[in-house]
Amino acid sequence: MQKKKEGAIHSHLVGGGRARHPGNTCYQVVKGALPQFARALAREFANDNIRCNAVAPGVIRTRFHAACPTP
């Protein structure tokens, strides 16, 4: 992408980094860092005309989330 001076990086994030669920601290730390990682990539590759986007859809409540408080 840098040689061509164009491109796009797309990241798909999850809401787990913003939630407060006991027992999965490592998961939340990693997921919480991903938006900042996308911002850092965007800044690093801006001069190379490489777009960096991150999409963070909301949580869909399922049985998996039954024991978790609503964020």
N, C-alpha and C positions, 0 to 999 in steps of 0.2 A: 504494500500500500504506500509506503513512504517513497519508493522508487517511482511509482506512478503518480505520486502527488494527489491521490484521491482514494476514498474508501469510506467505509462505515463500520463501526463496532456497535453491536446491539447487546445490551445486557437485560436479562429478565430477572427482576428482583422479586422478593416475597415480603410479606408483612411481618414475618417472624422477628425481624430485627427491631421493630417498633413495639412489639408486644411485651407484656411482662408475665411470662409463664415460668413458674418455679421449676427447677430441675433440668433446664436445657440452656444453661448459661453460655456454653461454648457455641451452640447453634446461633443464639441471639447475637453474640459478639461478631461472628463471621458475617451473618446476614446484615447486621447493622453497619459493617464496614464497606459493603458493596456500593452503596450510593456515593460514598466519598471516593472509592476507587474509580468509579465511572467519571466523576468530576475531575480527578487527577489525570485520567487518560485523555479526556476532552481538552484539557489545558496543554498537555504534553504534545498532542498531535494536531492542534489547531493550525499551526503554521504549515502543516503538510496537507491541509484541506481534507483531513480525515474526521468525519463526524463520529461522535460517541454519544449514544442515547441509552437511557435506562428506563424501563417500563416497570412500574410496581402496581400490579392489580391488587385489588382488595382481597381480604380473606373470605372464603366461602365456608360458612359454618357447617361442619359435618360432625359425625360421631367422634372423629378424631379430636375435635375441639371441645367435647362435652365437659371435660374436667377443667378446662381453662377458663379464667375470667374473661369477660368481654373487654378487649383493649379500648 
